[in-house]
């Protein structure tokens, strides 16, 4: 993977390029950032850049033997370590699945990876045997390049076994580089943290996520921007949302609000049956959109037009109409209701019963303010 393949993170790319070009390569780096920010992609690009024979000031060449092998995750001097399942498992036992998963989506999160190796209810971990294997591999000479590089994805899963790597991290063999790719600093041993130079990776901006979706998924500007708003800087989440971009969550949600205000039992049953037919993943994305809209509506209600809200033009117009009608306390109740629904969907609740019950609860929450302030105004003129 080249730097040009990594979405956003231009400042971080520049820092890594300068580090490599100046020949000042720390023996241990910790790429620390939120989920979906591209930490693993940056680690892969940096490893390829270090080993490239014909690198420029901007990127690896992409054509030399080192780049070709690194791009396929088969370079003999780039080693990988990651959470696996089984008390004595080592990463090499899952090398084929790892290559497939990373090449398909280097922005994946831990649960996606564990499902791909059949973890089911098993917990992922980086075992004692894996640590012993790391020490063994890094004690060997390089096969065909200038450096040996170990990329460890999610060292949080080391636990106390990380103590076995302290010596080799502090005093590694010549031309050996550790790249740890982490999300939660608090779950990493302080003795490991103290031996690493931390590279902070920020969450992606909406514009970066939108551009990435347009490039990788071919989404139009409107769909890409809508997914970016919902993903909140997590490109992996944006990819999942993009898979469902054909669903009109905006229209579905606003129709739900209208039906719940009216409180017609037959209409609510019909709406609940429609949503139940969408399937669990679509229901989860719909509820995520509902929470996003409600969060932005609360911002608009509290701060007015003085702040920028992450809604598209037609959504913003609807939010402006709704803001006078709901108090912040009611929005808080609706948000809790939507969160509870999402929790229930995750646990395979009956969707017809779930959404019908939620609709009745929404009617009770909304009627308090709406009936008092707008008793004579048709709701379709407001929502």
Protein Blocks (a to p, Z undefined) as FASTA:
>chain_A
ZZklpggjllmmmmmmmmmmnopacfbdcddddehilmmmmmmmmmmmmmpmkbcfkbce
hlamklmmmmnopafkbccddddedjkbcfklmmmmmmmmmmmommbcfklmmmmnonmm
accdddfklmmmmmmmmmpccfkbmbdcdddehjllnmmmlmmmmmmmmmgcehiacddd
dfblklpcfklmmmpccdddddddfklmmmmmmmmnopafklmmmmmmmnnopaklmmmm
mmmmmpcfklmmmmmmmmmmnopaklmmmmmmmmmmnojklmmmmmmmmmmmmmmmmmmm
mnommbccdddfklmmmmmmmmmmpcfklmmmmmmmmmmmmmmmmnopafklmmmmmmmm
mmmmmmmmmmmmmmmbcfklmZZ
